């Protein structure tokens, strides 16, 4: 009969030294994330959880689904994140008549060269904002399956890789359900986070009014847009 092994409460200095040696130095990552959040907070008031999860998704090659009512800076946050990191940004407004080729691109015939050439769609970007993703039918939403999972797009048998980093930020309105389509489970599985955001509290609303009481457009223009990583 085997005896129960004795638990090791104190692994000893050698084990602790080995564990410390195998730890990753995340100071540079933490410093870069803090610098990004500092730049974003020059315009965005509050939304700490949103910013933290967006950066976590960016570092882990994940995607984010944001659910919230209109007017709480969902689109603005995604746009400013791309400006702060100095990477490409594109936005797609999903509508019921949107086709998959409007997302990934299409092959067209060039009359001058008598050859077919691929015109890439707005999906070819670093940060892709899909506004109101649930307003497009399943056929259009399925155009995102490959690119969100494998970071590539296949058109007419040819594969086009996505430029890193690649982050999909999708939004949907939880209140108005008329003319919307439920996201399939296969697509929901491709999102690392689903973030529910609400209206700012009273103190945050006061800070927003105080900061942008003169001209919101001017405040956006003065936002630093150079890359914080280089």
C-alpha positions in Angstrom: 0.0 0.0 0.0 1.4 3.3 -1.1 1.7 6.1 1.5 0.4 9.5 0.7 3.2 11.8 -0.3 4.1 14.5 2.2 3.2 18.0 0.8 6.1 20.3 0.4 5.1 23.5 2.2 8.5 25.1 1.8 10.2 24.2 -1.5 13.5 25.6 -0.4 15.8 28.3 -1.7 16.9 26.3 -4.7 13.4 25.8 -6.1 12.6 29.5 -5.4 15.7 30.6 -7.3 14.8 28.4 -10.2 11.3 29.8 -10.3 12.6 33.4 -10.2 15.0 32.6 -13.0 12.2 31.3 -15.2 10.0 34.3 -14.7 9.5 36.6 -17.7 10.5 40.2 -17.3 7.3 42.0 -18.1 8.4 45.4 -17.0 8.8 46.7 -20.6 5.3 45.4 -21.4 3.8 47.0 -18.3 5.6 50.3 -19.0 4.4 50.3 -22.6 0.8 49.6 -21.6 0.9 52.4 -19.0 2.1 54.8 -21.7 -0.7 53.8 -24.0 -3.3 54.3 -21.3 -1.9 57.7 -20.4 -2.2 58.8 -24.0 -5.8 57.4 -24.3 -6.8 59.1 -21.0 -6.0 62.5 -22.5 -9.3 62.0 -24.4 -11.1 59.1 -22.8 -12.5 59.6 -19.4 -12.9 56.5 -17.2 -13.4 53.2 -19.0 -10.5 51.6 -17.1 -11.7 48.0 -17.7 -12.3 48.6 -21.4 -8.8 49.9 -21.9 -7.2 47.1 -19.9 -9.0 44.4 -21.8 -8.3 46.0 -25.2 -4.6 46.0 -24.4 -4.8 42.4 -23.0 -6.4 41.3 -26.3 -3.8 43.1 -28.3 -0.9 41.4 -26.5 -2.5 38.0 -26.7 -3.7 38.1 -30.4 -7.4 38.1 -29.3 -10.4 40.0 -30.4 -13.0 42.0 -28.4 -16.8 42.3 -28.6 -18.0 45.5 -27.0 -21.7 45.8 -26.1 -23.1 49.1 -25.1 -25.5 51.9 -26.0 -24.5 54.6 -28.5 -22.5 57.6 -27.4 -20.1 56.1 -24.9 -16.9 56.4 -27.0 -16.7 52.8 -28.3 -15.6 53.9 -31.8 -13.5 56.8 -30.5 -11.6 54.5 -28.2 -10.7 52.1 -31.0 -9.7 54.9 -33.3 -7.5 56.6 -30.6 -5.9 53.2 -29.8 -4.7 52.9 -33.4 -3.5 56.5 -33.5 -1.6 56.0 -30.2 0.1 52.9 -31.5 0.7 54.4 -34.9 -0.8 51.5 -36.8 -3.4 51.2 -39.5 -7.1 51.6 -38.6 -10.2 50.8 -40.6 -13.9 50.8 -39.8 -16.8 48.9 -41.3 -20.4 49.8 -40.7 -22.3 46.5 -40.9 -25.6 46.8 -42.6 -28.1 44.2 -43.9 -27.1 44.7 -47.5 -23.3 44.3 -46.9 -21.7 41.5 -48.9 -18.6 39.4 -47.9 -16.6 40.9 -50.7 -17.2 44.3 -49.1 -15.3 43.1 -46.1 -12.4 40.9 -47.5 -12.1 42.4 -51.0 -12.7 41.1 -54.4 -10.9 40.0 -57.6 -11.4 42.4 -60.6 -10.4 42.2 -64.2 -7.8 44.7 -65.4 -8.5 45.8 -69.0 -5.0 47.2 -69.5 -3.1 44.1 -68.5 -5.9 41.6 -69.3 -5.3 40.0 -65.9 -7.3 39.6 -62.7 -6.0 41.4 -59.7 -7.1 41.4 -56.1 -8.4 44.6 -54.5 -8.1 44.1 -50.7 -11.0 45.2 -48.6 -11.0 47.1 -45.3 -10.3 44.0 -43.3 -6.6 44.4 -44.2 -5.6 46.6 -41.4 -4.1 46.4 -37.9 -7.1 47.5 -35.9 -10.4 46.7 -37.5 -13.5 48.2 -36.0 -16.8 46.5 -37.0 -19.6 48.8 -36.0 -22.9 47.1 -35.1 -21.7 43.7 -36.1 -25.1 42.1 -35.5 -26.8 44.2 -38.2 -25.3 42.1 -41.0 -26.7 38.6 -42.0 -24.8 35.4 -41.3 -23.4 35.3 -44.8 -21.5 38.5 -44.2 -20.5 37.6 -40.7 -19.0 34.3 -41.9 -16.5 36.4 -43.9 -14.8 37.1 -40.6 -14.4 33.5 -39.5 -11.1 32.8 -41.3 -9.4 36.1 -40.6 -10.3 36.1 -36.9 -9.1 32.6 -36.3 -6.1 32.2 -38.8 -5.2 35.8 -39.4 -5.4 35.3 -43.2 -7.9 35.8 -46.0 -8.4 33.3 -48.9 -9.9 34.6 -52.1 -10.2 32.6 -55.3 -7.8 29.9 -53.9 -5.1 32.4 -52.9 -4.2 33.2 -49.3 -3.3 36.6 -48.1 -1.8 36.9 -44.6 -2.8 39.8 -42.3 -0.2 42.3 -41.2 0.6 42.0 -37.5 -0.7 43.1 -35.1 -4.3 42.4 -36.0 -7.2 43.2 -33.6 -10.9 43.0 -34.4 -13.0 45.3 -32.2 -16.8 44.7 -32.8 -19.6 46.6 -31.3 -23.3 45.9 -30.9 -26.2 47.7 -29.3 -27.9 45.7 -26.6 -31.1 47.9 -26.6 -32.3 48.0 -30.2 -32.9 44.5 -31.6 -35.0 45.4 -34.7 -33.2 44.5 -37.9 -30.4 42.6 -36.1 -29.1 39.1 -36.5 -27.9 36.9 -33.6 -24.2 36.1 -33.7 -23.5 32.4 -34.3 -21.7 30.5 -31.7 -18.8 29.8 -34.0 -18.2 33.6 -34.3 -18.7 34.3 -30.6 -16.0 31.7 -29.9 -13.5 33.8 -31.8 -13.8 36.7 -29.4 -11.5 36.7 -26.4 -13.5 39.2 -24.4 -17.1 40.4 -24.4 -17.1 43.8 -22.6 -20.3 45.4 -21.4 -19.9 49.1 -20.9 -22.5 51.6 -19.5 -22.9 55.3 -19.2 -20.3 57.1 -17.2 -21.1 58.0 -13.6 -21.8 61.6 -12.4 -18.2 62.5 -11.7 -17.0 61.2 -15.1 -19.7 63.1 -16.8 -18.6 66.3 -15.0 -15.0 65.6 -16.1 -16.1 65.1 -19.7 -18.0 68.4 -19.7 -15.1 70.2 -18.1 -12.5 68.8 -20.5 -14.5 69.3 -23.8 -16.7 72.2 -22.9 -15.0 74.4 -25.6 -14.3 72.2 -28.7 -14.2 68.5 -28.8 -12.7 68.4 -32.3 -9.8 70.6 -31.2 -9.1 68.2 -28.3 -9.0 65.3 -30.7 -6.5 67.1 -33.0 -4.2 67.8 -30.1 -4.1 64.1 -29.2 -0.6 62.7 -29.7 -0.7 60.2 -32.5 3.0 59.1 -32.7 3.8 55.5 -31.8 4.6 54.9 -28.2 6.6 51.7 -28.9 9.2 53.2 -31.2 
